[in-house]
Amino acid sequence: MLILMNLNSSREQIEKVKEKIIQNQCTPHEIPGSSKLAIGITGPTNRLNTEDFIRLDSVDDVVRVSKPYKLVSREMKKENTIISIGNQHIGSAELVLIAGPCSVESRDQIFEIAGQLKELGIKFLRAGAYKPRTSPYSFQGLKEKGLQYLQEVKKSLICS
């Protein structure tokens, strides 16, 4: 369920809505937007009556959301989420690729792959240093050594 409120709602009005949600063993999640304040609700929302909320001050609308992943849906937040890392932006109009091996297996391997990715214009490298496995005999990753190699790659490629 999603409660849509006026952006000019007072803190008291917002807290009143949240208290009603909590009283029904659900959890409120405030999501400020550019035109409305949304309060997403997780938990057993079948207990909630939309009429109880629409009557409250500053509530503009109540929407039942039956889709999975409500908190990351466009109903909760219409604007794109932009994550900035240095001068790179993930989530903007530009396509961003993140690539790399499943795990760091050697210093030579990670340097070779990182160099090739840089030549291709790929800005982000991913690779695992710790690889949890069911079998203790399977490759578990290089652990601290793998992290060390990743740090070396970072320093080497950022400076070059």
C-alpha positions in Angstrom: 0.0 0.0 0.0 1.1 3.5 -0.7 -0.1 6.7 1.0 0.4 9.8 -1.1 0.5 13.1 0.9 0.9 16.7 0.1 4.5 18.0 0.2 3.3 20.7 2.6 2.1 18.2 5.2 3.1 19.0 8.7 5.4 16.6 10.6 2.5 16.1 13.0 0.2 14.9 10.1 2.9 12.6 8.7 3.5 11.1 12.1 -0.2 10.5 12.6 -0.3 8.5 9.3 2.8 6.5 10.3 1.4 5.8 13.8 -1.8 4.3 12.2 0.4 2.1 10.0 2.4 0.9 13.0 -0.7 0.2 15.0 -1.6 -2.3 12.3 1.7 -4.2 12.7 3.0 -2.7 9.4 6.1 -0.6 8.7 6.0 2.9 7.1 8.7 4.1 4.7 8.9 7.8 4.0 9.8 8.5 0.3 9.9 12.2 -0.5 9.3 13.0 -4.2 9.2 16.1 -6.3 5.5 16.6 -6.1 4.2 14.3 -3.3 5.4 12.7 -0.1 4.8 8.9 -0.4 4.7 6.6 2.6 5.2 3.1 1.4 3.9 0.3 3.7 5.4 -3.1 4.1 4.0 -6.0 6.2 0.5 -7.5 6.3 -1.2 -4.6 4.5 -4.3 -6.7 4.0 -5.2 -5.6 7.6 -5.3 -1.9 6.4 -8.5 -0.2 5.3 -7.8 2.5 2.7 -10.8 4.6 4.0 -9.1 4.9 7.4 -6.2 6.7 5.7 -8.0 8.8 3.0 -9.9 10.5 5.8 -6.7 11.8 7.5 -5.5 15.4 6.9 -3.0 15.9 4.0 -3.6 12.4 2.6 -4.3 12.9 -1.2 -4.6 9.3 -2.2 -4.2 5.7 -1.1 -2.9 3.1 -3.6 -2.8 -0.6 -3.2 0.4 -1.9 -4.6 0.4 -5.7 -5.2 3.7 -5.9 -7.1 6.8 -7.4 -5.6 9.7 -5.0 -4.7 7.4 -2.2 -3.7 10.1 0.0 -2.2 12.0 0.1 -5.5 9.0 0.5 -7.8 8.1 3.5 -9.9 4.9 3.9 -7.8 7.1 4.7 -4.8 9.7 7.0 -6.5 9.2 8.2 -10.1 12.6 9.8 -10.4 15.8 7.9 -11.4 18.2 7.1 -8.6 21.6 8.4 -9.6 24.7 7.0 -7.8 27.8 9.1 -8.3 31.3 7.5 -8.0 33.9 10.1 -8.6 32.8 11.8 -11.9 30.9 8.8 -13.1 27.2 8.4 -12.7 25.2 5.2 -12.6 21.5 5.5 -13.3 21.7 8.6 -15.6 21.0 8.5 -19.3 24.5 7.1 -20.2 24.9 3.3 -20.2 27.4 2.2 -17.6 29.0 -1.2 -17.7 30.6 -3.0 -14.8 32.7 -6.0 -15.8 35.4 -8.3 -14.5 36.0 -11.9 -13.5 34.0 -13.8 -11.0 37.0 -14.0 -8.7 40.6 -12.7 -8.5 42.7 -15.8 -9.3 46.1 -14.1 -9.7 47.8 -10.7 -9.9 48.5 -11.1 -13.6 44.9 -12.2 -14.3 43.3 -9.1 -12.7 45.8 -6.7 -14.2 45.3 -8.1 -17.7 41.5 -8.0 -17.4 41.5 -4.5 -15.9 43.7 -3.2 -18.7 41.5 -4.7 -21.4 38.4 -3.2 -19.8 40.0 0.2 -19.5 40.9 0.1 -23.3 37.2 -0.8 -24.0 36.1 2.3 -22.0 34.6 0.3 -19.1 35.0 2.4 -16.0 34.1 -0.1 -13.3 35.8 -3.3 -12.4 34.2 -6.0 -10.3 35.8 -9.2 -9.0 35.5 -11.3 -5.9 38.2 -11.8 -3.3 36.1 -14.0 -1.0 34.0 -16.8 -2.6 31.8 -18.6 -0.2 31.3 -22.2 -1.4 29.4 -25.2 0.0 32.4 -27.5 -0.3 35.6 -26.5 1.7 37.6 -28.1 -1.2 36.3 -25.6 -3.8 38.2 -22.4 -4.6 37.4 -19.9 -1.8 39.1 -16.9 -3.4 42.4 -15.3 -2.6 40.9 -13.3 0.3 43.3 -10.6 1.6 45.7 -11.2 -1.2 42.9 -10.7 -3.7 41.9 -7.4 -2.0 45.6 -6.3 -2.2 45.7 -7.0 -6.0 42.5 -5.1 -6.5 44.0 -2.1 -4.6 47.1 -2.3 -6.8 44.9 -2.3 -9.9 43.0 0.7 -8.7 46.1 2.7 -8.0 47.8 1.7 -11.3 44.8 2.4 -13.6 43.6 5.6 -11.9 47.1 7.1 -12.2 47.7 6.0 -15.8 
